[in-house]
Structures are given as structure tokens and as C-alpha cells.
Amino acid sequence: MRQWTKEEGTRLYLDKATLIWNGSVVIELDALSNFFKMLPSSEFQVNMLDCQPDHEQATQSQSIVLVVTSGTVKFDGNKQHFFNHNFLLTAPYIPDSTVWKIAGYCFYFQDWASS
């Protein structure tokens, strides 16, 4: 499997994409690039993946797919966390081409207190 560098990853996003990471909001490509550069290396285990198209009447004929994932992640030097992650993919109109981009991205740790 090919691994993306943090700089390459921003090519997957719309210019004005919004990322929400545990409640912190990051908007636009320069800020996204800086955010990804500061993240430590990580290992993800995806336990669930679901993709659903949005109805075109709800999105003004824009093609949108909601992607939802959950699993575990461990960042270097930190404990393992459960996570929920969802993002919106869209295919903005580009003549003679279909390029899917990330329009919105939301990631949250889902750790429960042990009893």
C-alpha cells in the first residue's frame, strides 16, 4: 500500500475545505498543510467503513458521498485511541474530467471512561 506524505495529502482537499479535529477547526489548504506537518507518525486500524451518496435534491445537484469510518489509532509516543471519522467527498465540475476531492473532514477520539 502506498503511503501519502503529509504534503501530498493536501492535494486531496478542495481549496476551501474544512477540517475539524477533536473540535479544532482548520480551513484552507495552507492551514491544512501546516496541521498535517505537525501530526506525529501514526498507525490506524479501521474497523468500520461506510459510504453513502447524498441525494442530489439536498445538495443542489452536486455529487457528494459521505464516508464514515471508525477504529483505533496510535500516534507515536501516545496511547491508543478509538476514533470516529467522517468526510464528504465531492466532484466539482471540471470540463472533461471527474476529480473527487474532500470538502469536509471531521475526526474525533472516542475514548470511554473505564468503570
Helices and strands as residue ranges (DSSP letters): H 6-9, G 10-12, E 13-21, E 24-27, H 29-38, E 42-53, E 64-75, E 80-90, E 101-109
